[in-house]
């Protein structure tokens, strides 16, 4: 491998337990989104569009589907001679045997040999389960301009929301002075997005020291960033103003899909200037029956719609039966909604079949219903 200015490492090994049955057999970054995409497509496409050619994807739980999917690096234009997408799974370390990653920082520590081979000047740390479009090259230019040791992407949130995030307290030049993890009384509303740029040689020293600390959580937010601040390192906050969503819950995954349907949505998946790449499924064009009714819907290729779809996302190779009604819902790939069935405020998981005449979900429900059984009567 040739030396790279910046390599990306995507943390894609979380359990995703808050997505319930959607992640029972599939890692969270491999969950479908927006009709034909998977969540992992977003950071991978951002890397490709930002000119980053070397990307490591760190997988762990229920990773079979994710590993095989990511290995097809040609979909994101990352199958280059001087780079590519590398699937990095947990391996035996020293005499400890096969170990799961102890935290986000430990996942990188376990793969320092990979980074040493790549020999980047900078390393970009990303999460594999966020929906957003971002130019990492601009963030790197900002990092260099600030002469920072590390730069953290931040998003302005309401003070009420700030209690759910790691919060950066900065000076007037957006240099980080203090980091607070989910503060009860936040002083700032600059929330960490879990996106970091580090000068690699310095980061390596901190990761090695953290690895030997028996009291560490081996986490970037809880350990590495505080260690940098304690030592007086230069940490810059990079303000991001575009669309960003953590889709770690059923409700938030549904909300982000619904955002696609908004007029002048910030999340434009058809924008040719910043394309989101995905697997080419070679599906037929969508088929809309003569009696079908469609209002404000996102209908993907390969879908067959014979009934009514309102304010919903219908994914690849789905079938909406005659007389069926799908309202305020996300129908994942391969799902079948039987004739006369009614689906409201639901996520219907991949390949699930809703029986003819069945009623699923409710317009009055506070939360979104997840339908994950293979057949629902």
C-alpha positions in Angstrom: 0.0 0.0 0.0 1.2 3.5 -0.8 1.2 6.2 1.8 -2.1 8.1 2.1 -2.8 11.6 3.3 -5.9 10.4 5.2 -7.3 7.0 5.7 -10.9 6.4 7.1 -11.9 3.9 9.7 -15.6 3.2 10.0 -16.8 1.8 13.3 -19.5 -0.7 12.2 -19.5 -3.3 15.0 -22.2 -2.2 17.4 -25.0 -4.5 18.5 -27.8 -2.2 17.4 -30.1 -3.6 20.1 -32.4 -0.6 20.0 -33.4 -1.5 16.5 -34.9 -4.7 18.0 -35.6 -7.5 15.4 -34.1 -5.4 12.5 -30.7 -6.3 13.8 -31.3 -9.8 15.2 -29.4 -11.3 12.3 -28.0 -8.2 10.5 -25.5 -5.6 11.8 -27.0 -2.2 12.2 -25.0 -0.6 9.4 -26.4 -3.2 7.0 -30.0 -2.3 7.7 -31.8 -1.0 4.7 -32.7 2.7 4.3 -34.5 4.8 1.8 -35.8 2.1 -0.5 -32.7 0.6 -1.9 -29.8 1.7 0.3 -28.1 0.4 3.4 -27.0 2.7 6.2 -23.3 1.9 5.6 -23.7 3.4 2.1 -23.6 6.9 3.5 -20.2 7.0 5.2 -18.7 4.9 2.3 -20.2 7.3 -0.3 -19.0 10.3 1.7 -15.4 8.8 1.6 -15.6 8.2 -2.1 -17.0 11.7 -2.8 -14.3 13.2 -0.5 -11.4 11.6 -2.4 -10.5 9.1 0.4 -9.4 5.9 -1.3 -8.4 3.8 1.7 -11.3 2.8 4.1 -11.3 0.2 6.9 -14.7 -1.1 8.0 -14.5 -2.5 11.5 -17.2 -5.1 11.9 -18.1 -7.4 14.8 -21.7 -8.5 15.7 -23.9 -10.3 13.2 -21.5 -9.3 10.5 -21.9 -11.9 7.7 -24.2 -9.8 5.5 -22.3 -6.6 6.2 -18.9 -8.2 5.5 -20.0 -9.6 2.2 -21.7 -6.4 1.2 -18.8 -4.1 2.0 -16.3 -6.4 0.2 -18.0 -5.3 -3.1 -16.0 -2.0 -3.0 -16.6 -1.3 -6.7 -20.1 0.0 -5.8 -18.5 3.1 -4.2 -15.7 3.5 -6.7 -13.2 2.5 -4.0 -11.7 -0.4 -5.8 -8.5 1.5 -6.7 -4.9 0.3 -7.1 -3.7 2.5 -4.2 -6.6 1.9 -1.8 -9.9 0.1 -1.4 -12.4 -1.0 1.3 -10.9 -3.4 3.8 -13.2 -5.5 6.1 -11.5 -5.6 9.5 -12.9 -8.2 11.9 -11.8 -9.0 15.5 -8.7 -11.2 15.6 -6.6 -12.9 18.3 -4.3 -10.5 20.1 -1.2 -11.7 21.9 -2.1 -14.5 24.3 -5.7 -13.2 25.0 -7.4 -15.2 22.2 -10.2 -13.8 20.1 -11.6 -10.7 21.8 -14.5 -8.4 21.1 -13.7 -4.8 20.9 -13.8 -3.2 24.3 -14.8 0.2 23.0 -14.5 2.6 20.1 -10.8 3.4 20.8 -10.0 -0.3 21.3 -11.4 -1.1 17.9 -8.8 1.2 16.3 -6.0 0.0 18.6 -6.7 -3.6 17.5 -6.1 -2.5 13.9 -3.0 -0.4 14.3 -1.0 -2.8 12.2 -3.4 -2.1 9.3 -3.0 1.7 9.8 0.8 1.3 10.0 0.8 -0.4 6.6 -1.3 2.3 5.1 0.9 5.0 6.9 -1.5 7.9 6.7 -0.7 11.4 7.9 -4.2 11.7 9.2 -6.9 9.2 10.3 -10.6 9.8 10.0 -12.8 8.0 12.5 -16.5 7.5 11.5 -19.6 5.8 12.8 -21.3 3.3 10.4 -24.8 4.1 11.6 -25.5 7.7 10.8 -27.4 9.2 7.8 -25.8 12.3 6.4 -23.8 13.7 3.5 -20.5 15.4 4.4 -17.3 16.5 2.6 -14.5 15.1 4.7 -11.9 16.9 2.6 -13.3 20.3 3.8 -13.1 19.0 7.4 -9.4 18.1 6.8 -8.6 21.5 5.3 -10.1 23.1 8.5 -8.1 20.7 10.7 -4.9 21.8 8.9 -5.8 25.5 9.0 -6.4 25.2 12.8 -3.1 23.3 13.2 -5.0 21.0 15.4 -3.9 17.7 16.9 -7.5 16.5 16.6 -10.7 17.9 15.1 -14.2 16.9 16.1 -17.3 17.4 13.9 -20.1 19.1 15.9 -23.7 19.9 15.3 -25.7 22.6 17.0 -28.7 21.1 18.9 -31.2 22.5 21.3 -30.1 22.7 24.9 -32.9 20.2 25.7 -31.4 17.7 23.2 -27.8 18.5 24.4 -28.3 16.2 27.5 -28.3 13.2 25.1 -24.9 14.0 23.5 -21.3 14.5 24.2 -21.0 18.3 24.3 -18.0 20.5 23.3 -17.4 23.7 25.2 -15.3 25.9 23.0 -13.6 29.3 23.0 -14.4 32.1 20.5 -12.2 30.4 17.9 -14.0 27.1 18.2 -11.1 25.4 20.0 -12.3 22.9 22.4 -11.7 23.7 26.1 -13.9 21.1 27.8 -15.8 17.9 26.8 -18.9 16.8 28.8 -20.6 13.5 28.2 -24.4 13.9 28.3 -24.4 16.8 30.8 -27.5 17.4 32.9 -27.0 21.1 32.6 -25.1 21.7 29.3 -23.1 24.9 28.9 -23.0 24.6 25.2 -25.1 23.2 22.4 -22.3 21.9 20.2 -22.9 18.1 20.1 -20.2 15.7 19.0 -21.2 13.8 15.8 -18.7 11.0 16.6 -16.6 12.1 13.6 -12.9 12.7 14.3 -9.7 13.6 12.4 -6.5 12.8 14.2 -2.9 13.3 13.4 -2.0 9.6 13.2 1.4 9.5 14.8 0.1 11.3 17.9 -3.1 9.3 18.1 -1.1 6.1 18.0 0.8 7.1 21.1 -2.4 7.8 23.0 -4.1 4.6 21.9 -1.1 2.6 23.0 -1.1 4.3 26.4 -4.9 3.8 26.7 -4.6 0.1 25.8 -2.4 -0.4 28.9 -4.8 1.5 31.3 -6.8 -1.0 33.3 -9.3 1.7 34.3 -10.0 2.9 30.8 -13.3 2.4 28.9 -11.2 2.4 25.8 -13.6 4.9 24.2 -12.9 8.1 22.2 -15.4 10.2 24.0 -14.8 9.0 27.5 -11.0 8.5 27.4 -9.0 9.7 24.3 -10.6 13.1 24.0 -10.3 13.9 27.7 -6.7 12.7 27.6 -5.9 15.1 24.8 -7.5 17.9 26.7 -5.7 17.0 29.9 -2.4 17.2 28.1 -3.2 20.6 26.5 -3.5 19.3 23.0 -5.1 21.4 20.3 -8.6 20.2 19.7 -10.8 22.0 17.1 -14.6 21.9 16.7 -15.7 21.7 13.1 -19.3 23.0 12.7 -21.5 21.0 10.4 -24.8 22.5 9.3 -26.2 19.8 6.9 -28.6 16.9 7.5 -27.5 14.4 10.1 -29.5 11.6 11.9 -28.5 8.9 14.3 -30.8 6.1 13.2 -30.1 3.8 16.2 -33.8 3.4 17.2 -36.9 2.2 15.3 -38.5 5.7 15.7 -35.4 7.6 14.4 -35.0 5.2 11.5 -38.6 5.8 10.6 -38.2 9.6 11.0 -35.2 9.7 8.7 -37.0 7.8 6.0 -40.0 10.2 6.4 -37.5 13.1 5.9 -37.0 11.9 2.4 -40.6 12.8 1.6 -40.5 16.4 2.8 -40.6 19.1 0.2 -37.1 20.5 -0.5 -35.7 17.9 1.9 -32.1 18.4 3.0 -31.6 14.7 2.4 -31.6 14.5 -1.4 -30.6 11.0 -2.5 -30.8 11.9 -6.2 -28.3 14.8 -6.0 -25.8 14.2 -8.8 -23.2 16.4 -7.2 -23.0 14.2 -4.1 -24.2 10.7 -5.1 -25.0 8.0 -2.6 -23.7 4.8 -4.0 -25.2 1.4 -3.4 -25.4 -2.1 -4.7 -26.9 -2.4 -8.2 -29.8 -4.9 -7.6 -30.7 -5.1 -11.3 -34.4 -4.9 -10.4 -37.1 -4.1 -13.0 -38.7 -0.7 -13.0 -41.5 -0.1 -10.5 -45.0 -1.1 -11.6 -47.9 1.1 -10.7 -51.4 -0.5 -11.2 -54.2 1.4 -12.9 -56.2 1.5 -9.7 -53.3 2.4 -7.5 -53.3 5.7 -5.5 -50.0 7.2 -4.6 -49.5 10.5 -2.7 -46.2 11.8 -1.5 -44.4 8.4 -1.6 -40.9 7.2 -2.5 -41.4 4.1 -4.7 -38.2 2.2 -5.5 -37.3 0.1 -8.6 -38.7 -3.4 -8.6 -41.7 -2.4 -6.4 -45.3 -3.4 -7.5 -48.0 -1.1 -6.2 -51.7 -2.1 -6.8 -53.2 -0.4 -3.8 -52.9 2.9 -1.9 -49.6 4.4 -0.7 -49.5 7.7 1.2 -46.5 9.4 2.8 -44.5 6.2 2.8 -41.3 4.6 1.5 -41.7 1.4 -0.5 -38.4 -0.4 -1.1 -37.0 -2.6 -3.8 -39.0 -5.7 -4.8 -42.0 -5.0 -2.5 -45.6 -5.7 -3.4 -48.5 -3.7 -2.3 -51.7 -5.7 -3.0 -54.9 -4.5 -4.5 -57.0 -2.6 -2.1 -54.2 -2.4 0.5 -53.4 0.8 2.3 -50.0 1.8 3.4 -49.8 5.1 5.3 -46.9 6.8 7.1 -44.8 3.7 6.8 -41.6 2.2 5.6 -41.8 -1.1 3.7 -38.4 -2.7 3.6 -37.1 -4.8 0.6 -39.0 -7.9 -0.4 -42.0 -7.3 1.9 -45.5 -8.1 0.7 -48.6 -6.3 1.8 -51.6 -8.5 1.1 -54.9 -7.4 -0.6 -57.0 -5.2 1.6 -54.4 -5.0 4.4 -53.9 -1.7 6.3 -50.5 -0.7 7.5 -50.1 2.6 9.4 -47.1 4.1 11.1 -45.0 1.0 10.8 -41.6 -0.3 9.6 -42.3 -3.6 7.9 -39.0 -5.5 7.9 -37.4 -7.3 4.9 -39.4 -10.1 3.3 -42.2 -9.9 5.8 -45.7 -10.8 4.5 -48.8 -9.1 5.8 -51.8 -11.3 5.3 -54.8 -10.1 3.2 -57.1 -8.0 5.3 -54.7 -7.7 8.2 -54.6 -4.4 10.2 -51.1 -3.4 11.5 -50.2 -0.3 13.4 -52.2 2.7 14.4 -52.3 6.4 13.5 -52.7 7.2 17.3 -49.7 5.2 18.4 -47.0 7.2 20.2 -44.2 5.1 18.7 -43.6 3.4 15.4 -44.6 -0.3 15.2 -41.9 -2.7 13.9 -43.3 -5.7 12.0 -40.6 -8.3 11.8 -42.4 -11.6 11.9 -42.2 -13.5 8.6 -46.0 -13.7 8.3 -48.6 -11.4 10.0 -52.3 -12.3 9.9 
